Amino acid sequence: MAGQERYGTGGELPRWLSIERAAGLLDVSTKTIRRLIASGDLPAYRCGKRGIRIKTTDLESIMRPIPSAKLG
């Protein structure tokens, strides 16, 4: 059910996401999320010794539109 997870009663997302949940929401692999973090394109925060969390707003901000080709 990647990309179809719902949280809360109104469908809102939590403020912090694990790498696995972030990957599921974007329907990409956890390796892709880790690459985005390593390249600096996606900020991430350490939670304890091993946990890594991503802000939902940061995850949304990496999305960008694809320009359409103009025929003419």
Buried (B, 14 or more C-beta within 10 A) or exposed (E): EEEEEEEEEEEEBEEBBBBEBBBBBBEBEBEBBBEBBEEEEBBBEEEEEEEBBBBBEBBEEBEEEEEEEEEE
